[in-house]
Amino acid sequence: MASIGLRNYRYAPLNADEETYTSPATLAGAIESSVSLNIAEAKLNADDVVKEKVSEFIDGTITLGIDDDDDTKFSVLLGEKTEDYKTGSGDTEKTTKVYKSNVDDVPVYFGFGQIVPKLVNHQKVYKVEFFPKVQFKPYVTDKKTKGDSLEFTTPSVEGSIFTNKDGDWRKRATFDTESEAQTFLDSLFVQEA
C-alpha cells in the first residue's frame, strides 16, 4: 500500500453557509504534501490498568509543496486586497495588478483535496484525500541564487485544518481509475443549488 505519486491539488472557497463551495479549480502543481495533526488524548485508569482511552481531533496543519504560488489564486485565499499600477500612456499604457499583504487581511476558508496514486497488491489505485475546511497562513517563498548549477526552488504553503460544521475534518476513498477519483474529488465540492 505504498503511495507512488501525488496529483491534482484542487480547491474551492467555502461559502458562508459552510456547506457549499464555489467552483473547484486547480491550486497548483503538486510536489509534496504533509499533514500534522493536533490530537487530544485522555486515559481512564482503574484497578491499576488503562480501562479507556479517547483520542479526539483538535486541528491540524497541512504543508503543500507547489510548483507556483500564483498570486491571482493565493491572494484571494489569503484575503488580500489588490490595486492597479499603470505604466506608459496612450496606446502603450499597461496595467499591472499589485497584491497587497496587510495586517488586517482575513484568509478565507476553503476545501482542499488531492489524489494519491498507490500500489496495492501490484495494482495501481487512486486515493482521494479531502479536507473540507482549510485556511492558509501568510507566507513568503524562499529564494536562492542560481550559482554554478541549475536548480529549481519551489514554494511551499501552510494551512490550518479545521472541522466543518458537521464535525468532519477529512474524507477519503480509493478508486480503481484516476478518472473515478477525479470525479469523486470534484463531487465533494458541493455547489449551491
C-alpha positions, 0 to 999 in steps of 0.5 A: 500500500505504498503511495507512488505519486501525488496529483491534482491539488484542487480547491474551492472557497467555502461559502458562508453557509459552510456547506457549499463551495464555489467552483473547484479549480486547480491550486497548483502543481503538486510536489509534496504534501504533509499533514500534522495533526493536533490530537487530544488524548485522555486515559481512564485508569482503574484497578491499576490498568488503562480501562479507556482511552479517547483520542479526539481531533483538535486541528491540524496543519497541512504543508503543500509543496507547489510548483507556483504560488500564483498570486491571482489564486493565493491572494484571494485565499489569503484575503488580500486586497489588490490595486492597479499600477499603470505604466506608459500612456496612450496606446502603450499604457499597461496595467499591472495588478499589485497584491497587497499583504496587510495586517488586517487581511482575513484568509478565507476558508476553503476545501482542499483535496488531492489524489494519491496514486498507490500500489496495492497488491501490484495494482495501481489505485487512486486515493482521494484525500479531502479536507473540507475546511482549510485556511492558509497562513501568510507566507513568503517563498524562499529564494536562492541564487542560481550559482554554478548549477541549475536548480529549481526552488519551489514554494511551499504553503501552510494551512490550518485544518479545521472541522466543518460544521458537521464535525468532519475534518477529512474524507477519503476513498480509493478508486480503481481509475484516476478518472473515478477519483477525479470525479469523486474529488470534484463531487465533494465540492458541493455547489449551491443549488 
